[in-house]
Amino acid sequence: MSGEGRARMMRLGAHYHPTGHHVASWLHPKAQIDAGSNAEHYLDMARTAERGRFDLVFLADSSATRGGDLEALSRWPQYMAYFEPLTLLSAMSAVTERVGLVATASTSFNEPYNIARLFGSLDHLSHGRAGWNVVTSSNQTASLNFSREAHYSHAERYERAREFVQVVLGLWDSWDDDAFVRDRASRRYFLPHKLHRLDHRGKYYAVRGPLNMARPPQGHPVIFQAGSSETGRELAAETAEVVFIQEQSIDKARAFYADVKGRLAKHGRAPGDLKVMPGFATFVGRTEAEAREQHAFLQSLIHPDVGRALLSAELGGTDLSDLPIDRPLPIERIPVNTNASQTTVRNVLDVVQRENPTIRQLYERFSGARGSALVIGTAAQVADAMEEWFRKEAADGFIVQPSYLPGGLDDFVEHVIPELQRRGLFRREYEGRTLRENLGLARPASRYRAAG
Ligand SMILES: Cc1cc2nc3c(=O)[nH]c(=O)nc-3n(C[C@H](O)[C@H](O)[C@H](O)COP(=O)(O)O)c2cc1C
């Protein structure tokens, strides 16, 4: 039974890469090949997610194209040319009513005042359905687009992120919910004592405020986070309401779940205040054989150069061009002290230490949804795996990562959702109008109201 007195239900997000999560997804005949510049494709998928009663749709982002071997990248469109996510979510908000709208924005390459305005506006536009995925950006080349020669160190960028988030939360509290009286009779539009200046002066930011926007409908758009290094977990325990993770094994996911929930109390938070949603890549078929065929088909389309480039990206841009792909990856080539994504490198290292696969086997393993769990089977088999993670407290829900789009999402909504509903694990109707209400998260009081 959850804190809200309702039976504990799964939370589901749909994670959209343009043509899907698999590196070869664009080659699938049913994939929307021009997805990166096709708005209708995304608007349709937003409607599909709402029809499936998903809590949210999620758009990942990076402030740069991928780096590395251009020959290989020319065969792998992911993160090369696509929509800026908030612009796209604003369009999605006009064609949907209940599904949450979540996008990534980096704390390393933005200013808090702008981020507060952008997500606050999306929350007003969507009547309370916005969510911000706070990342510090692991893409090392992004900083070259922002007048820097090198990225911030892992430690510094998380320290900056911590202050950044606090400033944004403070700006969202600039106006009390009832500040605007709009009274023509007294010619008073707002009550001056209900407007608050932030006057923040910190190590990295000085932000006076107030925000030039009424308090968002949700109070604060929902805070998501996706880092699971030690610093990432601490930031999540302090500020995140939903944390995305990449774990291939239920045991590792259970360990993360217990670890991050165990950190909440010291921040005065309860276990229900943070939802853990692992990435879940799926291939759904009418039979298991059919699903395995779909998977094998996409695997067969991986160009070796793309596979190598994928692995190089997972390893923070490590050059693997000199290594034969049918030989194991020498462990000394794995940059354990990376300044890129510590979780992603750790996931590769775990597989290498456990199985010593060839480079080809390794990139085939990460070709679907990188370090996330992969489930291939019938709707009942996919639901079985999700139910097991859910019941064994490895997850409060999942960020579903369809391998190709829109087909993979359509299959999930048509076959897996009804199975989860039949088992009483997932909603048949939305509980509320806002993302918070559907996620079972409280609406935060303003820090000024709390301070009286
Ligand atoms: C489901 C999911 C979505 C993510 N989305 C993004 C994204 O949109 N942009 C980004 O730069 N990183 C994204 N990340 C990566 C994380 O931000 C982070 O770099 C990574 O988890 C490593 O963090 P760590 O160094 O703290 O381990 C995502 C990770 C997960 C699990």
The ligand as an SDF file (V2000), in Angstrom:
LIG
                    3D

 31 33  0  0  0  0  0  0  0  0999 V2000
   17.4830    6.8010  -18.2880 C   0  0  0  0  0  0  0  0  0  0  0  0
   18.6790    7.7200  -18.3550 C   0  0  0  0  0  0  0  0  0  0  0  0
   18.5890    8.8830  -19.0870 C   0  0  0  0  0  0  0  0  0  0  0  0
   19.6900    9.7280  -19.1900 C   0  0  0  0  0  0  0  0  0  0  0  0
   19.5630   10.8520  -19.9390 N   0  0  0  0  0  0  0  0  0  0  0  0
   20.6230   11.6460  -20.0980 C   0  0  0  0  0  0  0  0  0  0  0  0
   20.5230   12.8010  -20.9290 C   0  0  0  0  0  0  0  0  0  0  0  0
   19.4690   13.0950  -21.4610 O   0  0  0  0  0  0  0  0  0  0  0  0
   21.6270   13.5720  -21.0910 N   0  0  0  0  0  0  0  0  0  0  0  0
   22.8250   13.2830  -20.4700 C   0  0  0  0  0  0  0  0  0  0  0  0
   23.7780   14.0310  -20.6580 O   0  0  0  0  0  0  0  0  0  0  0  0
   22.9540   12.1940  -19.6670 N   0  0  0  0  0  0  0  0  0  0  0  0
   21.8750   11.3760  -19.4880 C   0  0  0  0  0  0  0  0  0  0  0  0
   22.0000   10.2570  -18.7170 N   0  0  0  0  0  0  0  0  0  0  0  0
   23.3220    9.9440  -18.1350 C   0  0  0  0  0  0  0  0  0  0  0  0
   23.4320   10.5510  -16.7540 C   0  0  0  0  0  0  0  0  0  0  0  0
   23.1710   11.8630  -16.7150 O   0  0  0  0  0  0  0  0  0  0  0  0
   24.8030   10.3920  -16.1870 C   0  0  0  0  0  0  0  0  0  0  0  0
   25.7420   10.9920  -16.9760 O   0  0  0  0  0  0  0  0  0  0  0  0
   25.1730    9.0590  -16.0280 C   0  0  0  0  0  0  0  0  0  0  0  0
   24.1760    8.3410  -15.4330 O   0  0  0  0  0  0  0  0  0  0  0  0
   26.4140    8.9760  -15.2320 C   0  0  0  0  0  0  0  0  0  0  0  0
   26.3970    9.6630  -14.1380 O   0  0  0  0  0  0  0  0  0  0  0  0
   27.5120    9.4110  -13.0700 P   0  0  0  0  0  0  0  0  0  0  0  0
   28.8080    9.8970  -13.6510 O   0  0  0  0  0  0  0  0  0  0  0  0
   27.0490   10.1560  -11.8880 O   0  0  0  0  0  0  0  0  0  0  0  0
   27.5540    7.9590  -12.8460 O   0  0  0  0  0  0  0  0  0  0  0  0
   20.9130    9.3920  -18.5690 C   0  0  0  0  0  0  0  0  0  0  0  0
   21.0140    8.2270  -17.8190 C   0  0  0  0  0  0  0  0  0  0  0  0
   19.8960    7.4060  -17.6950 C   0  0  0  0  0  0  0  0  0  0  0  0
   20.0110    6.1930  -16.8630 C   0  0  0  0  0  0  0  0  0  0  0  0
  1  2  1  0
  2  3  1  0
  2 30  2  0
  3  4  2  0
  4  5  1  0
  4 28  1  0
  5  6  2  0
  6  7  1  0
  6 13  1  0
  7  8  2  0
  7  9  1  0
  9 10  1  0
 10 11  2  0
 10 12  1  0
 12 13  2  0
 13 14  1  0
 14 15  1  0
 14 28  1  0
 15 16  1  0
 16 17  1  0
 16 18  1  0
 18 19  1  0
 18 20  1  0
 20 21  1  0
 20 22  1  0
 22 23  1  0
 23 24  1  0
 24 25  2  0
 24 26  1  0
 24 27  1  0
 28 29  2  0
 29 30  1  0
 30 31  1  0
M  END
$$$$
